[in-house]
Amino acid sequence: MVAIENVLLAAVSVFALALTVIGVIAVRRTRDVHLAFLAAAFAVFFVKGLVLTILLFMGSIDLRPLFLVSGSLDIVILALFYGFTLRR
């Protein structure tokens, strides 16, 4: 059975990667410095997801309760970030 932590962490990583790609495309089209910072913020979320994935599969640290809360909030934050900044 797939743990909810794995699903949430995968969703955060994929969503962050998609938003990073969208942000980079926007920066290339507009050459706007503010969009570059936004794309970098999305990239940081993606890196966070990768690090948490590595820790989860190494099994050395049991952070599963943190994943549930962190993953849920990160998805909401990323959606709000996208909705209020790139969709004007």
DSSP file (Angstrom, degrees, kcal/mol; ACC not computed):
  #  RESIDUE AA STRUCTURE BP1 BP2  ACC     N-H-->O    O-->H-N    N-H-->O    O-->H-N    TCO  KAPPA ALPHA  PHI   PSI    X-CA   Y-CA   Z-CA
    1    1 A M              0   0    0      0, 0.0     2,-0.4     0, 0.0     0, 0.0   0.000 360.0 360.0 360.0 139.8    0.0    0.0    0.0
    2    2 A V        -     0   0    0      1,-0.0     2,-0.2     2,-0.0     0, 0.0  -0.681 360.0-128.3 -84.3 128.0    1.2    3.5   -0.9
    3    3 A A    >>  -     0   0    0     -2,-0.4     4,-1.5     1,-0.1     3,-0.6  -0.475  13.8-125.3 -75.1 146.1    1.6    5.8    2.1
    4    4 A I  H 3> S+     0   0    0      1,-0.2     4,-2.5     2,-0.2     5,-0.2   0.800 109.8  62.8 -61.4 -29.3    0.0    9.2    1.9
    5    5 A E  H 3> S+     0   0    0      1,-0.2     4,-2.4     2,-0.2    -1,-0.2   0.903 102.0  49.4 -62.7 -41.4    3.3   10.8    2.6
    6    6 A N  H <> S+     0   0    0     -3,-0.6     4,-2.2     2,-0.2    -1,-0.2   0.902 112.0  48.2 -64.4 -41.4    4.8    9.4   -0.6
    7    7 A V  H  X S+     0   0    0     -4,-1.5     4,-2.4     2,-0.2    -2,-0.2   0.927 113.5  46.4 -66.5 -45.4    1.9   10.7   -2.7
    8    8 A L  H  X S+     0   0    0     -4,-2.5     4,-2.4     2,-0.2    -2,-0.2   0.905 113.0  49.2 -64.8 -41.8    2.0   14.2   -1.1
    9    9 A L  H  X S+     0   0    0     -4,-2.4     4,-2.2    -5,-0.2    -1,-0.2   0.903 112.2  48.0 -65.7 -40.9    5.8   14.4   -1.5
   10   10 A A  H  X S+     0   0    0     -4,-2.2     4,-2.6    -5,-0.2     5,-0.2   0.904 111.3  51.2 -64.8 -40.9    5.6   13.3   -5.2
   11   11 A A  H  X S+     0   0    0     -4,-2.4     4,-2.5     2,-0.2     5,-0.2   0.911 110.6  48.4 -63.3 -42.8    2.7   15.8   -5.8
   12   12 A V  H  X S+     0   0    0     -4,-2.4     4,-2.6     2,-0.2     5,-0.2   0.930 113.3  47.3 -62.7 -45.6    4.7   18.7   -4.3
   13   13 A S  H  X S+     0   0    0     -4,-2.2     4,-2.2     2,-0.2    -2,-0.2   0.924 115.4  43.8 -64.0 -45.4    7.9   17.8   -6.4
   14   14 A V  H  X S+     0   0    0     -4,-2.6     4,-2.5     2,-0.2    -1,-0.2   0.914 115.5  48.4 -67.0 -42.9    6.0   17.4   -9.7
   15   15 A F  H  X S+     0   0    0     -4,-2.5     4,-2.3    -5,-0.2    -2,-0.2   0.911 112.7  48.4 -64.2 -42.9    3.9   20.6   -9.1
   16   16 A A  H  X S+     0   0    0     -4,-2.6     4,-2.1    -5,-0.2    30,-0.2   0.894 111.5  50.0 -64.8 -40.2    7.1   22.6   -8.1
   17   17 A L  H  X S+     0   0    0     -4,-2.2     4,-2.4    -5,-0.2    -2,-0.2   0.926 110.7  49.4 -64.2 -44.1    8.9   21.3  -11.2
   18   18 A A  H  X S+     0   0    0     -4,-2.5     4,-2.4     1,-0.2    -2,-0.2   0.918 112.8  47.0 -60.9 -43.9    6.0   22.2  -13.5
   19   19 A L  H  X S+     0   0    0     -4,-2.3     4,-2.5     2,-0.2    -1,-0.2   0.840 109.6  54.2 -68.8 -32.4    5.8   25.7  -12.0
   20   20 A T  H  X S+     0   0    0     -4,-2.1     4,-2.5    22,-0.2    -2,-0.2   0.930 109.6  47.2 -64.4 -44.7    9.6   26.1  -12.3
   21   21 A V  H  X S+     0   0    0     -4,-2.4     4,-2.4     2,-0.2    -2,-0.2   0.925 112.7  49.0 -62.7 -44.9    9.4   25.3  -16.0
   22   22 A I  H  X S+     0   0    0     -4,-2.4     4,-2.2     1,-0.2    -1,-0.2   0.911 112.4  49.4 -60.3 -42.7    6.5   27.7  -16.5
   23   23 A G  H  X S+     0   0    0     -4,-2.5     4,-2.3     2,-0.2    16,-0.2   0.896 110.3  49.3 -63.9 -41.6    8.4   30.4  -14.6
   24   24 A V  H  X S+     0   0    0     -4,-2.5     4,-2.4     2,-0.2    -1,-0.2   0.903 110.6  50.5 -66.4 -40.6   11.6   29.9  -16.7
   25   25 A I  H  X S+     0   0    0     -4,-2.4     4,-1.7     1,-0.2    -2,-0.2   0.913 110.8  50.0 -61.8 -41.8    9.6   30.1  -19.9
   26   26 A A  H  X S+     0   0    0     -4,-2.2     4,-2.4     1,-0.2     5,-0.3   0.893 110.1  50.3 -63.6 -39.8    8.0   33.3  -18.7
   27   27 A V  H  X S+     0   0    0     -4,-2.3     4,-2.7     1,-0.2    -2,-0.2   0.917 109.3  50.9 -64.9 -42.5   11.4   34.8  -17.8
   28   28 A R  H  < S+     0   0    0     -4,-2.4    -1,-0.2     1,-0.2    -2,-0.2   0.845 114.8  43.9 -64.3 -33.3   12.8   33.9  -21.3
   29   29 A R  H  < S+     0   0    0     -4,-1.7    -2,-0.2    -5,-0.2    -1,-0.2   0.883 128.1  24.3 -78.8 -39.1    9.8   35.6  -23.0
   30   30 A T  H  < S-     0   0    0     -4,-2.4    -2,-0.2    -5,-0.2    -3,-0.2   0.702  82.4-142.2-103.0 -22.1    9.6   38.7  -20.9
   31   31 A R     <  +     0   0    0     -4,-2.7     2,-0.5    -5,-0.3    -4,-0.1   0.818  44.4 159.7  58.6  32.3   13.2   39.2  -19.5
   32   32 A D     >  -     0   0    0     -6,-0.3     4,-1.2    -5,-0.2    -1,-0.2  -0.756  39.0-150.9 -90.4 126.7   11.5   40.4  -16.3
   33   33 A V  H  > S+     0   0    0     -2,-0.5     4,-1.7     1,-0.2     5,-0.2   0.859  95.6  58.5 -64.9 -36.5   13.8   40.2  -13.2
   34   34 A H  H  > S+     0   0    0      1,-0.2     4,-1.8     2,-0.2    -1,-0.2   0.881 104.2  51.4 -63.0 -37.2   10.8   39.7  -10.8
   35   35 A L  H  > S+     0   0    0      1,-0.2     4,-2.7     2,-0.2    -1,-0.2   0.816 104.1  58.5 -68.6 -29.0    9.8   36.6  -12.7
   36   36 A A  H  X S+     0   0    0     -4,-1.2     4,-2.0     2,-0.2    -2,-0.2   0.903 106.4  47.8 -65.9 -39.8   13.3   35.3  -12.4
   37   37 A F  H  X S+     0   0    0     -4,-1.7     4,-2.1     2,-0.2    -2,-0.2   0.891 111.8  50.7 -66.0 -37.7   13.0   35.5   -8.6
   38   38 A L  H  X S+     0   0    0     -4,-1.8     4,-2.2     2,-0.2    -2,-0.2   0.921 109.6  49.3 -65.1 -44.0    9.7   33.8   -8.8
   39   39 A A  H  X S+     0   0    0     -4,-2.7     4,-2.1     1,-0.2    -1,-0.2   0.877 110.3  52.1 -62.0 -37.3   11.1   31.0  -11.0
   40   40 A A  H  X S+     0   0    0     -4,-2.0     4,-2.0     2,-0.2    -1,-0.2   0.884 106.8  52.9 -66.1 -37.8   13.9   30.6   -8.4
   41   41 A A  H  X S+     0   0    0     -4,-2.1     4,-1.8     1,-0.2    -2,-0.2   0.916 109.6  48.2 -63.6 -42.1   11.4   30.3   -5.6
   42   42 A F  H  X S+     0   0    0     -4,-2.2     4,-1.9     1,-0.2   -22,-0.2   0.886 109.1  54.0 -63.8 -37.4    9.6   27.5   -7.4
   43   43 A A  H  X S+     0   0    0     -4,-2.1     4,-2.5     1,-0.2    -1,-0.2   0.866 104.7  54.5 -64.5 -35.6   13.0   25.8   -8.0
   44   44 A V  H  X S+     0   0    0     -4,-2.0     4,-2.5     2,-0.2    -1,-0.2   0.904 106.4  51.5 -64.9 -40.2   13.7   26.0   -4.3
   45   45 A F  H  X S+     0   0    0     -4,-1.8     4,-2.0     2,-0.2    -1,-0.2   0.900 110.0  50.3 -61.2 -39.3   10.4   24.2   -3.7
   46   46 A F  H  X S+     0   0    0     -4,-1.9     4,-2.1   -30,-0.2    -2,-0.2   0.920 109.9  49.0 -64.8 -43.7   11.4   21.5   -6.2
   47   47 A V  H  X S+     0   0    0     -4,-2.5     4,-2.7     1,-0.2     5,-0.2   0.897 108.7  54.3 -62.8 -39.9   14.8   21.1   -4.5
   48   48 A K  H  X S+     0   0    0     -4,-2.5     4,-2.5     1,-0.2    -1,-0.2   0.915 108.0  50.0 -59.5 -42.6   13.1   20.8   -1.1
   49   49 A G  H  X S+     0   0    0     -4,-2.0     4,-2.1     1,-0.2    -1,-0.2   0.893 110.4  49.4 -62.6 -40.5   10.9   18.0   -2.6
   50   50 A L  H  X S+     0   0    0     -4,-2.1     4,-2.4     2,-0.2    -2,-0.2   0.920 111.4  48.6 -64.9 -43.3   14.0   16.2   -3.9
   51   51 A V  H  X S+     0   0    0     -4,-2.7     4,-2.5     1,-0.2    -2,-0.2   0.928 112.3  48.2 -63.3 -44.6   15.8   16.4   -0.6
   52   52 A L  H  X S+     0   0    0     -4,-2.5     4,-2.3     1,-0.2    -1,-0.2   0.873 110.4  52.8 -64.1 -35.8   12.8   15.1    1.3
   53   53 A T  H  X S+     0   0    0     -4,-2.1     4,-2.4     2,-0.2     5,-0.2   0.926 109.0  48.8 -63.9 -44.5   12.4   12.3   -1.2
   54   54 A I  H  X S+     0   0    0     -4,-2.4     4,-1.7     1,-0.2    -2,-0.2   0.928 112.7  47.8 -61.6 -44.6   16.0   11.3   -0.7
   55   55 A L  H  X S+     0   0    0     -4,-2.5     4,-1.3     1,-0.2     6,-0.6   0.885 110.9  52.4 -63.6 -37.6   15.6   11.3    3.1
   56   56 A L  H  < S+     0   0    0     -4,-2.3    -2,-0.2     1,-0.2    -1,-0.2   0.920 112.9  42.4 -65.1 -43.5   12.4    9.3    2.9
   57   57 A F  H  < S+     0   0    0     -4,-2.4    -1,-0.2     1,-0.2    -2,-0.2   0.696 107.6  60.0 -81.2 -17.9   13.9    6.6    0.8
   58   58 A M  H  < S-     0   0    0     -4,-1.7    -1,-0.2    -5,-0.2    -2,-0.2   0.815  92.0-151.4 -73.2 -29.8   17.1    6.4    2.8
   59   59 A G     <  +     0   0    0     -4,-1.3    -3,-0.1     2,-0.2    -4,-0.1   0.582  59.9 117.9  74.7   9.1   14.9    5.6    5.8
   60   60 A S  S    S+     0   0    0     -5,-0.5     2,-0.4     1,-0.1    -4,-0.1   0.775  71.9  42.7 -81.2 -25.1   17.3    7.2    8.3
   61   61 A I  S    S-     0   0    0     -6,-0.6     2,-1.0    -5,-0.0    -2,-0.2  -0.978  70.9-145.6-125.7 132.3   15.0    9.8    9.6
   62   62 A D        +     0   0    0     -2,-0.4     4,-0.1     1,-0.1    -6,-0.1  -0.780  40.4 145.3 -98.8  94.4   11.3    9.3   10.4
   63   63 A L    >>  +     0   0    0     -2,-1.0     4,-2.1     1,-0.1     3,-0.5   0.024  21.9 127.5-113.8  24.5    9.6   12.6    9.4
   64   64 A R  H 3> S+     0   0    0      1,-0.3     4,-1.7     2,-0.2    -1,-0.1   0.865  71.9  51.2 -58.5 -41.9    6.3   11.2    8.2
   65   65 A P  H 3> S+     0   0    0      0, 0.0     4,-1.4     0, 0.0    -1,-0.3   0.894 111.1  50.5 -62.1 -34.6    4.1   13.4   10.4
   66   66 A L  H <> S+     0   0    0     -3,-0.5     4,-3.1     1,-0.2     5,-0.3   0.878 105.4  56.7 -67.4 -37.6    6.0   16.4    9.1
   67   67 A F  H  X S+     0   0    0     -4,-2.1     4,-2.9     1,-0.2     5,-0.4   0.894 103.3  54.4 -60.3 -40.9    5.5   15.3    5.5
   68   68 A L  H  X S+     0   0    0     -4,-1.7     4,-1.6     2,-0.2    -1,-0.2   0.945 117.4  34.0 -60.9 -50.0    1.8   15.2    5.9
   69   69 A V  H  X S+     0   0    0     -4,-1.4     4,-2.4     2,-0.2     5,-0.2   0.938 121.7  47.3 -71.4 -47.9    1.5   18.8    7.1
   70   70 A S  H  X S+     0   0    0     -4,-3.1     4,-2.6     1,-0.2    -3,-0.2   0.907 112.8  48.9 -62.7 -43.6    4.4   20.2    5.0
   71   71 A G  H  X S+     0   0    0     -4,-2.9     4,-1.9    -5,-0.3    -1,-0.2   0.911 111.8  47.9 -64.5 -43.4    3.2   18.5    1.8
   72   72 A S  H  X S+     0   0    0     -4,-1.6     4,-1.6    -5,-0.4    -2,-0.2   0.930 115.5  44.4 -63.7 -45.3   -0.3   19.7    2.2
   73   73 A L  H  X S+     0   0    0     -4,-2.4     4,-2.9     1,-0.2    -2,-0.2   0.875 110.0  55.3 -68.9 -37.1    0.7   23.3    2.9
   74   74 A D  H  X S+     0   0    0     -4,-2.6     4,-2.8    -5,-0.2     5,-0.2   0.896 106.5  51.0 -63.8 -39.3    3.3   23.4    0.2
   75   75 A I  H  X S+     0   0    0     -4,-1.9     4,-2.1     2,-0.2    -1,-0.2   0.917 113.0  45.9 -63.6 -42.0    0.7   22.4   -2.4
   76   76 A V  H  X S+     0   0    0     -4,-1.6     4,-2.4     2,-0.2    -2,-0.2   0.928 113.6  49.0 -65.7 -44.3   -1.6   25.2   -1.2
   77   77 A I  H  X S+     0   0    0     -4,-2.9     4,-2.9     1,-0.2    -2,-0.2   0.922 111.7  48.7 -62.2 -45.0    1.3   27.7   -1.1
   78   78 A L  H  X S+     0   0    0     -4,-2.8     4,-2.4     1,-0.2    -1,-0.2   0.899 111.2  50.0 -63.5 -40.3    2.5   26.8   -4.6
   79   79 A A  H  X S+     0   0    0     -4,-2.1     4,-2.6    -5,-0.2    -1,-0.2   0.910 113.7  45.4 -64.7 -41.5   -1.0   27.1   -6.0
   80   80 A L  H  X S+     0   0    0     -4,-2.4     4,-2.5     2,-0.2     5,-0.2   0.903 110.6  54.0 -68.2 -40.4   -1.5   30.5   -4.4
   81   81 A F  H  X S+     0   0    0     -4,-2.9     4,-1.2     1,-0.2     5,-0.5   0.936 113.9  42.3 -56.3 -48.0    1.9   31.6   -5.6
   82   82 A Y  H  X>S+     0   0    0     -4,-2.4     4,-1.3     1,-0.2     5,-1.1   0.929 114.6  50.4 -65.4 -46.2    1.0   30.7   -9.2
   83   83 A G  H  <5S+     0   0    0     -4,-2.6    -2,-0.2     1,-0.2    -1,-0.2   0.851 117.4  37.0 -64.8 -36.6   -2.5   32.1   -9.0
   84   84 A F  H  <5S+     0   0    0     -4,-2.5    -1,-0.2    -5,-0.1    -2,-0.2   0.585 126.4  31.6 -96.0 -10.3   -1.6   35.5   -7.6
   85   85 A T  H  <5S+     0   0    0     -4,-1.2     3,-0.2    -3,-0.3    -3,-0.2   0.802 124.5  31.1-114.5 -45.9    1.7   36.1   -9.5
   86   86 A L  T  <5S+     0   0    0     -4,-1.3     2,-0.8    -5,-0.5    -3,-0.2   0.720 113.7  61.1 -89.3 -21.0    1.7   34.5  -12.9
   87   87 A R      <       0   0    0     -5,-1.1    -1,-0.2     1,-0.2    -5,-0.0  -0.697 360.0 360.0-105.4  78.5   -2.0   34.8  -13.6
   88   88 A R              0   0    0     -2,-0.8    -1,-0.2    -3,-0.2    -2,-0.1   0.459 360.0 360.0 -84.6 360.0   -2.6   38.6  -13.5
